[in-house]
Amino acid sequence: MNSKKLNNSTIGGIKTGIINIDNIESTIKSLLELNQPQNLCQIVSANTIVCEKQVFFAIEQALSAIQNSTSFSKKAELEFLLRVYGTKQINQALDKAQLKAGKNEIVLVCCAKDKKELQELFKQAQKTLLFKEKKIQLGKNKKELMKIYGISEKELKTLSDLINPLEAAIIERNALVVFA
């Protein structure tokens, strides 16, 4: 688990791994039951995430937006999806999450008030989802990520002086969702 202190009252963490989904709706519903006012628990396809920085940035944006009453959704788990995919439309965010019936490589995202609660939330989520932790390299599918986030080769060339132009472009898309 990689974790990060997000603000004075929240710590966030991510794990990568494998789950098998029989029914997407029931999987999401079981995950939603873990969400409490102080907690966040969500899953997204690992193929849709360029790096851990993208996930932590989206968590920080979502929690800040909810705290400041500037969120697009009243639920932290949905606000996270909107922020991580850089859209104001829940249906678009759910489509981009790319969860499907069968085997899924996912990023499991959890937030809680302290490390102990975070570990307990991960434990509950892993049990609920029958999650098998596995190291998955994020961002290896450049062409697919460019398509998901609407990034052109020309745009990447303008960012070529950066260490990871695709990562920068995707995080910029996420940051600018409020202006879209």
Secondary structure, 3 states (H helix, E strand, C coil): CEEEEEECCEEEEEEEEEEEECCHHHHHHHHHCCCCCCCEEEEEEHHHCCCHHHHHHHHHHHHHHHHCCCCCCCCHHHHHHHHHHCCCCHHHHHHHHCCCCEEEEEEEEEEECCHHHHHHHHHHHHHHHCCEECCCCCCCCHHHHHHHHCCCHHHHHHCCCCCCHHHHHHHHHHHHHHHC
